[in-house]
Amino acid sequence: MTSPRLPHLVVETREIDPVEDLLAFADPRSPLAWLRRGEGIVGVGHAVTGYETGLEGVDPDALPSPAEAWRELSASAEVDDPVGVHGTGLVAFGTLTFDPRSRASSRLIVPQAIVGSRDGRSWVTTIRSTASTASPPVVEPVPFGPYWSATLGPGALDPAGYQSAVRAALEAIATGEVGKVVLARDLVGTVPASADLRRLVRALATGYLDTWTFAVDGLIGASPETLVTVSGGEVTARVLAGTIPRGADNEGDAAASFRLAHSGKDLDEHQYAVQSVLDALAPHVSTLRADDEPFALELPNLWHLATDVAGEIADHASALDLVAALHPTAAVAGTPTDAAIEVIRRIEPFDRRRYAGPVGWVDAHGDGEWAIALRCAQIGGDPVRGFAEFSDTMPVVAHAGAGIVAGSDPETELLETRVKFRPIVDALA
């Protein structure tokens, strides 16, 4: 039975003329966006919070899972959706912490309105709670504010400290504690309090077309790694592990791609990540397919080893159910997962918060698209409690990591984090 404490949502989706710039509809100060190659969805306003952790006085162990909370909320919704494509109807944007012990909050945010575009069709969804007296938001393009830039510098783990951390991880590997562990380092700084954050989203979306560009609750980034996509009973995922910087010219670039494809260290790291995804999905699917060999995925700043996975869902699992089953993958934690998490907690001198956690959206049917929050920064808000607050600036923190396995070189892994920082650092400049 649906809890009487839950709001009753009334949802209407209507097709509109094609929208050229979805991002223009987003809130300049707190954008909600999920974009790829100009398509996707943006949210306007805040109807309800569908799930939240970190609330004072609330025992986290007493909370339902995000999937359970969303099922209960969406079951009571009244949805009128004649458009019926991926991303229409009732939708929540979500960002979840990497570690359940994090001080940050995991949230599912249901906006008051959603503007979307897919396969040449555009739509507007309005969402209202019968318990709310809030006025509906104005759904119209908002001019972009002036350009701005951030100040960034070393955080709790500077370059020398990161190389020391890698050596500590290698000791854990040598003693058999883990086979692989992913270690991150951080950059911290500030952005102007008046910044139009859509400019950061746009810089990432235009510079990295083949990534998932996201903005949810102040977490903004461009992730190349699909954690899971669920649509009509089908599940897909893209596993990335193994990285090398792009070459300076065509010849150097081809040589870099070849080295990655034939690197025993990177192939081992990649296989750990693929197997963790296959093992997590297996209980939920009737069929499961994966590429026999990884392919080299080309991004503007680096090459990744990539493997695509696909299957048919057998147990009616929602996108959030599969997110829970998959996260954290070996690509962002290590293997064995539980042991790798303990090594990360011991070695990293900071809370990752939402970095390397799931970010994406889910609809009333349980379909959705979720990525791993990489190449990103958290700007302002609850997840960075403890930073000094200034009237004219907001705090920003970014992370980048590398997979450490036997044979990893600390200096090479540091270079990999520098390359991975480039998308968000360049966009913030």
N, C-alpha and C positions, 0 to 999 in steps of 0.2 A: 504494500500500500504506500502511496506517495505521502511523504510527510507534509502536514498542514503548514509547517513553517516555510516551506519552499514557495517562492513566488510563482505565480501563474503567468507564463509568457505568451504573448500574442504576436505572431510572426507573419509578415506578408512579404513576398518577393514578386517583383514586377520587372519585366524586360524593358529596357530603355534604349535609346539610340546609342551606337557605339561610343565608348569613352576612350579618348586618346591618351590621357594622362591620369591614371588612377591615383597616383601619389598626391595630386593637387587637392584631392578631397580629404586627405588625412589631416589630423590635428598637428599644427606646426610644433607645439611644445611636447606632445605625447603621442607620436604617431603609432597607429596599429596597422601593420602592413605585412603582406606575404606575397612576394612578387618573383616572377621569373620570365625573362624575355618580354616584359611589358604586360604580361597577363598575371592574374591573381585576384586578391581581395584586399581592401583596406577598410578599417573600421572607423566609425565616427561616434563619439560620445561613449557613455558607459551605462548600460542598462542594469546588469547585475554581475556580481562575482560568482562564478559557478563553482569555484573551488579555491581554497586558500590555506596555506600553512603559515606557521610563525605567529599566530595570533596569541596575544598575552592571555594567560589563564586557560588556554586550551591544550589539553594533553594531545600531542601529535599522534600517539598510538591509538587514540580514541576516534581519530578522523577516518572516514571512508577513504578508499583509494580515489584518485582522480576519475577513473573509469566508472566506479560505482556512483560517485557524486554526480557525474554528468548524465548517467543513465536515468537517475532519479529526477533530475531537473528537466531533462528533455522529454521524459515520458509525460509530463503534465503540460507541455507546451501545445498551443493551438497553432498549427503551421499551415499557411496557405501559400503553396509554392508551385504555380503552374509552369515555371521555367524548368526546374528539375534537372539541372546540370551540377557537376562537381563544384561545390562551394556555394550553392544557393540554400535558401531556407535558414533554419536556426544554426548559427555557427559561433563557436567560442575560440578565441585566440589564446594560446597557452605558452607558458614558459615554466619549466620545472628545474629544480636544483640538481646539480651533479651528485651531491652526497646528501642523504637524508639527515645527516647531522649538521648541515649548513645552517648558518644564522639567517640566511636569506629566505624569502618566501617563494613558494611555488604557487602559481595562479592560473586559473582559467577565467578569462575576461569576455563577457558577452557585451558587445557594443550596442548602442541604440540604433545604429544603421550600418549597413555594409554596402559598399559599391564594388562590383566585381566585373571581370571580363575574362572570357575564355572562348577560344575557337571562333572569334569574330562576333560573339554575343556578349552583351553587357546587361547588367541588372542592378537594381537597388532593393535591398532587404531592409525593412523596418522592424524593430523589436521593441516591444514595450511590456513592462510589468504592470499587471492590474493593481499591484500594491503601491505603485509609485505615482506621484503627482508631478514628476519632472516634465518639463516641456520637451517636445521632440526636437532633435538637433536640426540645424539648417544643413541640408545636404547640397552643397555647391562648392565649386572650386575656390580655393583660397590662394591669393598670390603668394609666391615664395618670398621669404624675408631675405635680408642681405647675407652675403657670404661671411663666414666666420672660421676661426681655426682654434684648435685646442693646444694646450701646453701639456707635454708628456715627458716623463722621465722614469728612471728605474724605480721599481717598487720594492717589495720585501726581498726579492731574489734578483740580484744584479747579475751581469754576465759571469763574473768570477764565482759567485755563489751558485749559479746554475751548473757550472762545470763540476763544482764540488758535489752538488746534489746528484749529478749523473754518476759520479764515482761511487757515491753511497748506494745508488740503485744497482750498479754493477756488482757491488759486494753482496747485495741481497740475491741477485741472480746466481752468483758463484756459489752461495751457500744452499741453493735450491729452494729458497723461500718463494720465488716467483720465476716464471720463464720470460715474462715481459712485463714492463711497467712503463706507463706513459707519464712523463714529468713535464710540468708547465712552469713558466715564469711569468712575471707580471710587469706591466707598465701602469703608472698612475699619473693623474694630472687633473686639469679642470677645463671646462668649456664655458663660454659666456652663458649666463642664466637666461638671456633673451634669445639664445640660438634657435633658429628654425631647424629642428633636427631632421626634417625631411630632406635637407640638403645632404646630410650624411647618408641617408638611405638612397638618395638618387645617385650619389657618387659611386656607391657600391653596386647598385643595380646596373648602371651603364658601363662600369669598368669590368664587371664579372658576370657576363650575361648568362652563363651556364650554371650559376649557383642559385640557391634559394636565398633571396634577400629578405630579411625579416626585421620587424620592429615591434616588440611586444614589451610593454611595461618598462620602457627605458633600455631594454637590451636590443642592440642594433648590430647587425652583421650580415655577412654573405657566406653561407655555408655551402661547400661543395658536396657534403655528405648527407644523403637521404637516409635517415634512420628507418622510416617505414612510411609507405603510402598504402592506404586501403581504399578501394573503390569497387562497389558492387560484388563483394565476395572475393576479390583478388588482392593479394598483398605483394608489394615489390619493395626492394631495398637496394641501395648501392653502398658497398663497403669500400672504404679507402684506407689504406695503410701502406707505407713505403713512399718516400718523397725524395725528390732531387730538384735543385734549382734549374730553371731554364738556361740554355746556353746563350752566349753573347751574340752568336750568328747562327745561320742555318746549319752549318757543319757542326758547330759546338752543341747546338740544340739536339741534333740527331744523335750525337755521341752521348749526350746526357740521358736521353730516352733509352738508348741501348744499354747503358750501364745500369740504369734502374731495373730494366726488364731482366737483367742477368745477374743481379746482386743477390747472393745467397742470404745476406743479412736482411735485406728488404723483403725478399720472397718469404722468408720464415716469419717475419713480423706480419706480413699480409695474411699468411695462412692462419695464424692465430686469430686474427680479426674475423676472417670469413667463417672459420669453424664456430666461433662464439655466436655468430648470427644464425647459422644453420641449426645449432643445438637449441637456441632459444625459440626459434620458430617451429621446430619440428612437432611439438605437442599440439599445435594449433592448426595444422594444415593437412590436407589430404595428399597434396603433391607439392614438391619443392624442387626447383631447378636453379642451378648455379653454373656460371661459366666454368669450364675446365681449367682455364688459365686466365690470370688477370690481364687486363689491357692497360696501356699507358694513357691516362686521362690528361689532356693538355689544358692547363689553365694559364692565364697571362703571366704568372710569375713562377710557376713550377709545374713539374710532372708528378702525378700520383699513380701508384698501382691501384687499379679498380676492378671490382667484381660485382656484377649484377645478379641479384637473387630474386626469384619470383615463385609464387605458390598460390594454391586455392585454399581459402579458409574453410576449416571443417567444423568449427565449434562456435560460430557466430561471434568470434572475438572482435571487439572494436579496435580502432586505431589506438586508443588509450590503453586497452588491454595489452596490445602488442608492444607499445612503448614500454610498459612496465616489464614485460618479459625480456625485452632486448636491452634495456639500459641498466648498467653501463656496458657497452661492448668492449671487446679487447682493444679496439682502435683508439679508445679514449681513456681506458683504465689499465688494462693489461690482462695477464692470465697467470694462474687462476684468478678470477675476478675478485673474490673476497680478500685474498691475500694481497693482490695488487692495490686495492683500496686502502688496506692498512699501511702498506709501504708509502703510498701517496700521503696519507695523513701524517705519517712520521717524518717524511722528508720535506714536503712542501710547507713553507712557513706562512701560509695564508689559507683562507677559505676560498675555494674556487667559485662559490656562489652558483650562478647559473651557467658559467662557462663550461662547455662540454656536456651540458645537460640537454634534454629534449626541448625543442621549440617548434611550434607549428599551430595547426588548427584542427578542430573536430566538428562534425555536424551532428544533427539529431539522429541520423542513421548509424552513427559510429564511424563513418568514413572520414578520411582526413589525410593531411600531409604533414609529416614531422621530419625535421632535420636535427642534426647534432649542432649545438650552438658553438660554432667555430668562427674564426676570423671576425671576432665581434668585440664590442665594448659595452659595459653597463654604465649608463649615464644617469646620475642622480638617483633619488628614490630610496626606498627601504633596503634594497639589497646591498647598499654600501653604507649602512649604519656604522658609525665610528669614524668616518671621514669628517673633517671640519666643514661646517656649513658657512658659506659666504653669501652676502646679499647679491653680489654681482656675478657669481660663478656657480657652477655645479660640478661635483666630483665626477671623474671618469676613471674606470679601471679596465684594462684589456689584458688578455692572457694569450699565450701561444705555447704549444707543447710539442714533444717529440717522443716517439716510441723507443724505449731502451731495451735492447736484447744483448745477449752475450756477443762480444765483439764490437759493441758501440764505442765510438770515440767521443769524448766529451766536447772537444772543439767542433767536431762535425755536427753534433746534435745542437750545439749553440747556434751554429750557422743556420740549421734548419728552422729554429724558432725565429730567427731574424727574417727569413724568407716568409714565414707564415704570418708574421706581424705586418708585413708590407701592405696588404689590402686595407686594413683598418687604420694603420698609421698614415698612409697616403691620403685616405679619405678624410681623416681628421685634420690634416695639415692645412 
